[in-house]
C-alpha cells in the first residue's frame, strides 16, 4: 500500500525550537517525529511512501536522515518548488508521485495510534473520495469541525467561532484518499488542508468520517509536543528517558514524563517535571524545570524556575 506524508511546513508555532530545524525533525524520545510517523505507516503495512518537503535548505536534514537511516519501506521524496499551502501540497504530491490507487495521506506532525488498516478497509467499502479520521475534543474551534449523517460528512467548518461548532468531532491530519481528489482542488492558494473539504462537499463529492477513540495529537505547539513525548514514553513502558552520559546531582527528582539528552548536567536538589531537555544543557542547583522544553546548549544558574520553552543557547542567571 502507498502513502504520502506532507512535511513541508516550518512549524512557526514551535519557535524557537524550529529556527534551525524543521519541526518534523524534532526528537520525540528516541527518534525524530517524522521517523515515528514513517514507522507507524510501516506497522500498518504501507510499504511505499512519498515524503513531500519544502525547498528551503532546512528540509535537507530530512533527506539526509532517511539516506543514513534505512527503513523497511521504499521512501521517495517530493520537493515542493515553492510554498504551496496545505491543499496545493496535496495536489502537487499526488501528481508528482503518480499514484493511481487508493492511498493514505498523513500530515507530518500527527502522532497517533489510529488503526490505519481498519480505516483503509472502512474507506474501501464506501464510494467516498476521501475518508477523514475524526477525534473528539473539548476545544473544537481550534480545528476543522465536522457534522456527520451516519458516516457521511455533511458539513465541514474550518476553525469555527467559539460556540458555533457543528459538533465536537474534529478532523485529524490522517486521511484515506482516492487519486481523483485532485479534480476537486482549485489552483488558488489555500493554506490549511482542511480548506479543501468544504469545496468537495459543495461540488457533490462524498466525504466519510472514521471516528477514532484512541490517541491523536497534532504536534503544533510546545504543549502538544510534550503530549507526544508522554505518549511515546507510555508506548515504551517508561516514565523517563535519559541518555547514558546524563549527569544528575544528589537530591534531584524527576516527576512525570521526562526526557534528557546526552551531555546534559543537572545540579543538586532540582525538580524536573514533564519536560524535555535537549543536548548539552547545564543546569545549576535548586532549579525547577516544569512543563518546559530546553533546546541545545542552555545554561541555567542556581535557584532558577523555568516553565516555558527556551531557545538554543539560552542563558538564565540564578539568584546567589
Backbone torsions as a table, in degrees:
resi	resn	phi	psi	omega
1	UNK	NA	158.6	-172.1
2	UNK	-119.1	150.9	-178.0
3	UNK	-147.1	153.4	174.2
4	UNK	-121.3	135.7	174.3
5	UNK	-116.1	123.4	177.0
6	UNK	-89.4	114.8	-176.7
7	UNK	-134.5	47.3	-177.0
8	UNK	-107.5	0.7	-178.4
9	UNK	-83.5	157.4	-176.8
10	UNK	-91.8	-17.1	178.7
11	UNK	71.8	47.9	-175.8
12	UNK	-63.8	-29.6	180.0
13	UNK	-72.5	-11.0	178.1
14	UNK	-101.6	7.6	174.0
15	UNK	-63.2	145.1	10.6
16	UNK	-87.1	2.6	-178.3
17	UNK	-63.8	-24.4	-174.7
18	UNK	-105.8	16.3	177.5
19	UNK	-64.9	-36.4	-174.4
20	UNK	-124.3	11.2	176.9
21	UNK	-148.5	145.7	172.3
22	UNK	-68.5	147.3	-176.1
23	UNK	-59.3	-27.3	-177.6
24	UNK	-66.9	-15.6	179.1
25	UNK	-102.6	7.2	173.0
26	UNK	-62.8	135.0	179.9
27	UNK	-72.0	134.9	169.6
28	UNK	-118.9	98.7	-173.9
29	UNK	62.2	-98.5	-170.6
30	UNK	-104.7	-3.1	-175.9
31	UNK	-143.5	158.3	170.7
32	UNK	-62.7	151.1	-179.7
33	UNK	-51.5	-44.4	-177.2
34	UNK	-64.2	-33.8	177.9
35	UNK	-65.4	-38.7	175.9
36	UNK	-59.3	-39.9	-179.7
37	UNK	-67.8	-42.8	177.8
38	UNK	-62.9	-43.1	177.7
39	UNK	-62.4	-38.4	176.9
40	UNK	-60.6	-44.0	178.7
41	UNK	-64.7	-41.5	179.3
42	UNK	-64.5	-41.3	177.5
43	UNK	-59.7	-28.9	179.0
44	UNK	-95.1	19.6	170.8
45	UNK	73.5	24.7	171.8
46	UNK	-91.6	120.8	-171.8
47	UNK	-115.8	-0.2	174.6
48	UNK	-135.8	116.5	-169.0
49	UNK	-129.7	131.0	173.0
50	UNK	-104.3	127.9	175.8
51	UNK	-106.5	118.1	-179.0
52	UNK	-95.6	119.2	-175.0
53	UNK	-123.6	162.5	176.9
54	UNK	-75.6	167.0	-177.9
55	UNK	-87.0	-11.1	179.8
56	UNK	-63.3	148.1	-176.7
57	UNK	-60.1	-23.1	177.2
58	UNK	-55.9	-34.0	-174.4
59	UNK	-77.5	-7.2	176.2
60	UNK	-62.3	-27.2	-179.9
61	UNK	-64.5	-28.1	178.1
62	UNK	-69.2	-48.4	177.9
63	UNK	-59.7	-44.5	-178.7
64	UNK	-59.9	-42.7	-178.1
65	UNK	-60.8	-46.7	-175.4
66	UNK	-78.9	-15.6	169.4
67	UNK	-73.8	-36.3	-177.0
68	UNK	-89.1	-20.1	-177.1
69	UNK	-126.0	94.6	-175.3
70	UNK	-73.0	147.2	177.0
71	UNK	-125.1	167.5	-175.2
72	UNK	-86.6	53.2	177.1
73	UNK	-161.8	160.2	175.9
74	UNK	-83.0	120.5	-178.7
75	UNK	-107.2	126.1	177.3
76	UNK	-120.1	149.8	178.9
77	UNK	-115.2	138.8	172.5
78	UNK	-119.4	123.5	-179.0
79	UNK	-102.7	115.6	179.8
80	UNK	-68.4	131.7	-174.1
81	UNK	-71.4	-21.9	-180.0
82	UNK	-159.8	179.6	176.4
83	UNK	-70.0	115.3	-173.2
84	UNK	-102.3	-14.7	-171.0
85	UNK	78.5	162.5	-176.4
86	UNK	-60.7	-42.3	-177.8
87	UNK	-70.3	-45.3	177.7
88	UNK	-61.6	-34.0	179.0
89	UNK	-65.6	-36.4	176.6
90	UNK	-61.1	-51.2	-178.2
91	UNK	-60.1	-45.9	-178.1
92	UNK	-62.8	-43.2	-177.5
93	UNK	-67.1	-42.3	179.8
94	UNK	-63.9	-43.6	-178.5
95	UNK	-68.6	-42.8	-178.1
96	UNK	-71.1	-33.2	179.7
97	UNK	-72.3	-26.9	-177.1
98	UNK	73.8	18.8	-179.0
99	UNK	-63.1	131.4	-179.7
100	UNK	-121.5	13.9	-176.7
101	UNK	-137.1	171.1	177.5
102	UNK	-57.0	136.8	-176.3
103	UNK	-141.8	161.3	171.8
104	UNK	-94.7	144.9	172.5
105	UNK	-130.5	130.1	-179.1
106	UNK	-134.8	137.2	175.4
107	UNK	-73.0	142.8	-170.8
108	UNK	-76.4	15.0	175.2
109	UNK	-128.8	22.6	-179.6
110	UNK	-103.8	121.2	174.9
111	UNK	-112.1	125.9	-171.1
112	UNK	-157.4	166.7	171.8
113	UNK	-118.8	25.7	177.0
114	UNK	-53.8	137.3	173.9
115	UNK	-78.7	91.3	-172.7
116	UNK	-70.5	-30.9	176.4
117	UNK	-62.7	-45.3	179.5
118	UNK	-65.1	-41.3	179.0
119	UNK	-63.4	-38.4	178.7
120	UNK	-62.4	-45.4	179.6
121	UNK	-65.8	-39.5	176.9
122	UNK	-58.3	-44.4	179.8
123	UNK	-64.6	-43.1	-174.8
124	UNK	-65.3	-20.4	178.9
125	UNK	-81.9	-4.4	-177.2
126	UNK	-111.8	178.4	174.1
127	UNK	-108.2	25.4	-175.2
128	UNK	-75.5	145.5	172.5
129	UNK	-74.7	-25.4	177.3
130	UNK	-157.4	147.8	171.6
131	UNK	-117.6	130.5	-176.7
132	UNK	-108.0	128.9	172.5
133	UNK	-72.0	128.6	-176.6
134	UNK	-113.5	149.1	176.0
135	UNK	-136.2	153.5	176.9
136	UNK	-92.8	143.8	-179.9
137	UNK	-149.0	156.0	175.9
138	UNK	-86.2	-5.7	-180.0
139	UNK	-127.1	59.7	-174.2
140	UNK	-63.9	-24.4	-176.6
141	UNK	-63.8	-13.6	178.7
142	UNK	-80.7	-8.6	-169.6
143	UNK	-131.9	-174.8	168.3
144	UNK	-82.9	127.0	-173.1
145	UNK	-111.6	140.0	-176.5
146	UNK	-118.3	157.6	169.0
147	UNK	-119.5	130.2	-177.1
148	UNK	-104.8	148.1	164.7
149	UNK	-124.2	97.4	-168.2
150	UNK	69.1	-123.4	176.0
151	UNK	-95.1	-9.2	-174.6
152	UNK	-84.2	134.5	175.3
153	UNK	-84.0	117.0	-177.8
154	UNK	-104.5	-12.2	176.9
155	UNK	-149.6	139.1	177.8
156	UNK	-137.0	118.7	-178.9
157	UNK	-120.3	117.9	-179.3
158	UNK	-80.6	116.2	178.0
159	UNK	46.7	66.8	-178.9
160	UNK	-69.4	164.3	174.5
161	UNK	-65.4	150.2	179.2
162	UNK	-60.3	128.8	-178.6
163	UNK	93.2	-8.5	-178.5
164	UNK	-113.1	16.0	179.9
165	UNK	-74.1	135.5	178.9
166	UNK	-71.3	-14.2	177.2
167	UNK	-169.5	-174.4	172.9
168	UNK	-105.7	17.0	177.9
169	UNK	-94.4	122.7	-177.5
170	UNK	-115.7	155.0	176.1
171	UNK	-80.9	125.1	169.8
172	UNK	-81.1	-178.8	176.6
173	UNK	-96.4	36.2	-178.9
174	UNK	-124.0	123.5	-173.6
175	UNK	-137.9	151.1	162.8
176	UNK	-112.6	129.4	-172.0
177	UNK	-133.9	155.9	168.9
178	UNK	-95.5	145.6	-178.3
179	UNK	-61.4	-22.8	179.1
180	UNK	-66.8	-5.5	179.9
181	UNK	-59.8	-24.6	-178.8
182	UNK	-62.4	-23.4	179.9
183	UNK	-67.4	-20.7	-179.3
184	UNK	-91.8	-7.1	-171.0
185	UNK	-90.9	119.5	179.0
186	UNK	-74.9	166.7	-179.6
187	UNK	-82.0	-11.8	-178.9
188	UNK	-70.8	157.5	179.6
189	UNK	-76.6	122.2	176.6
190	UNK	-127.8	114.9	-168.1
191	UNK	-67.6	-46.1	-174.9
192	UNK	-97.4	141.1	178.0
193	UNK	-58.9	-32.1	-178.9
194	UNK	-63.0	-20.3	-179.9
195	UNK	-68.5	-15.5	179.5
196	UNK	-73.7	-33.3	-166.8
197	UNK	-72.2	-36.6	172.1
198	UNK	-61.0	-32.2	178.4
199	UNK	-66.1	-43.0	179.3
200	UNK	-62.6	-45.0	179.2
201	UNK	-61.3	-43.5	-179.3
202	UNK	-62.6	-33.5	-178.7
203	UNK	-87.2	3.3	176.0
204	UNK	89.8	7.2	176.4
205	UNK	-74.2	152.5	-178.0
206	UNK	-97.2	126.7	174.0
207	UNK	-117.1	133.6	175.5
208	UNK	-108.0	153.2	174.9
209	UNK	-113.9	132.1	177.9
210	UNK	-114.1	109.6	-174.1
211	UNK	-80.6	125.4	180.0
212	UNK	-110.5	126.4	-177.3
213	UNK	-105.9	7.6	180.0
214	UNK	-95.5	-144.2	-176.7
215	UNK	-90.3	138.5	171.5
216	UNK	-156.6	136.5	172.9
217	UNK	-147.1	139.8	172.8
218	UNK	-94.4	111.2	-174.6
219	UNK	-80.8	77.3	-177.4
220	UNK	-114.2	-10.7	-178.2
221	UNK	-135.7	160.5	176.0
222	UNK	-54.3	-39.1	-178.9
223	UNK	-64.9	-39.6	179.7
224	UNK	-76.1	-27.0	171.4
225	UNK	-61.1	-45.0	178.4
226	UNK	-65.5	-33.5	174.7
227	UNK	-61.5	-44.1	-179.7
228	UNK	-64.6	-40.5	177.5
229	UNK	-60.6	-46.1	-179.8
230	UNK	-61.2	-40.2	179.7
231	UNK	-63.4	-47.5	-178.8
232	UNK	-64.3	-38.7	175.6
233	UNK	-61.0	-43.9	177.2
234	UNK	-61.1	-41.8	179.4
235	UNK	-59.6	-36.9	178.8
236	UNK	-82.8	-5.6	-177.9
237	UNK	72.3	31.9	-176.9
238	UNK	-126.6	152.0	173.0
239	UNK	-93.0	-34.6	-176.7
240	UNK	-133.7	160.7	174.3
241	UNK	-138.6	113.0	-178.9
242	UNK	-123.5	129.9	172.3
243	UNK	-65.4	157.3	-170.1
244	UNK	-61.7	-34.3	-174.1
245	UNK	-94.1	12.0	176.4
246	UNK	-67.9	136.8	179.6
247	UNK	-113.0	127.2	-177.8
248	UNK	-126.8	128.4	-175.7
249	UNK	-75.1	165.0	-178.9
250	UNK	-62.1	136.4	176.3
251	UNK	85.0	-2.7	178.7
252	UNK	-79.3	135.8	-177.1
253	UNK	-115.1	139.6	174.3
254	UNK	-110.6	122.8	-176.5
255	UNK	-125.9	133.8	179.3
256	UNK	73.0	-168.6	179.6
257	UNK	-66.8	120.9	-179.9
258	UNK	-136.2	132.1	174.1
259	UNK	-125.5	129.0	180.0
260	UNK	-131.8	125.6	-174.2
261	UNK	-97.7	171.6	-168.4
262	UNK	-56.3	149.5	175.5
263	UNK	79.4	0.9	-178.2
264	UNK	-87.4	139.3	177.8
265	UNK	-124.7	129.2	-178.8
266	UNK	-122.3	133.4	-175.9
267	UNK	-74.6	-163.3	-175.6
268	UNK	-84.8	152.0	170.7
269	UNK	55.1	39.1	176.4
270	UNK	-97.4	160.6	172.4
271	UNK	-118.9	120.1	176.8
272	UNK	-116.9	115.2	-172.7
273	UNK	-134.0	128.0	175.2
274	UNK	45.7	57.8	-173.6
275	UNK	-144.0	159.0	174.0
276	UNK	-122.8	127.3	-179.0
277	UNK	-120.0	115.4	-175.5
278	UNK	-74.6	-171.0	-173.6
279	UNK	-65.9	148.2	166.9
280	UNK	59.7	35.4	171.4
281	UNK	-85.2	146.7	175.8
282	UNK	-122.7	114.5	-175.6
283	UNK	-119.3	130.0	-175.6
284	UNK	-74.8	-163.1	-178.9
285	UNK	-86.2	153.3	172.6
286	UNK	59.1	36.2	179.3
287	UNK	-98.4	151.0	172.7
288	UNK	-116.8	118.2	176.1
289	UNK	-116.8	105.2	-171.2
290	UNK	-129.1	131.2	178.9
291	UNK	50.4	47.0	-171.2
292	UNK	-129.0	159.6	172.5
293	UNK	-130.8	121.5	179.7
294	UNK	-111.9	116.1	179.8
295	UNK	-71.3	-178.2	-172.3
296	UNK	-61.6	139.5	167.2
297	UNK	72.0	27.5	176.6
298	UNK	-79.4	151.5	177.7
299	UNK	-125.5	117.3	-176.2
300	UNK	-117.2	123.6	-179.8
301	UNK	-76.0	-174.0	179.6
302	UNK	-70.6	151.9	171.5
303	UNK	60.4	36.3	-179.6
304	UNK	-105.6	138.6	173.8
305	UNK	-111.3	125.9	-178.0
306	UNK	-123.4	131.7	174.2
307	UNK	-144.7	63.2	-174.9
308	UNK	-164.5	-170.8	174.9
309	UNK	-106.8	127.6	179.8
310	UNK	-110.2	135.5	178.7
311	UNK	-76.1	169.1	-178.2
312	UNK	-55.2	131.3	175.8
313	UNK	74.0	16.3	179.3
314	UNK	-65.1	147.4	179.3
315	UNK	-127.1	124.4	175.3
316	UNK	-123.9	115.0	179.5
317	UNK	-85.4	135.9	-178.5
318	UNK	-92.3	177.0	176.9
319	UNK	-77.9	146.4	179.6
320	UNK	-66.7	NA	NA
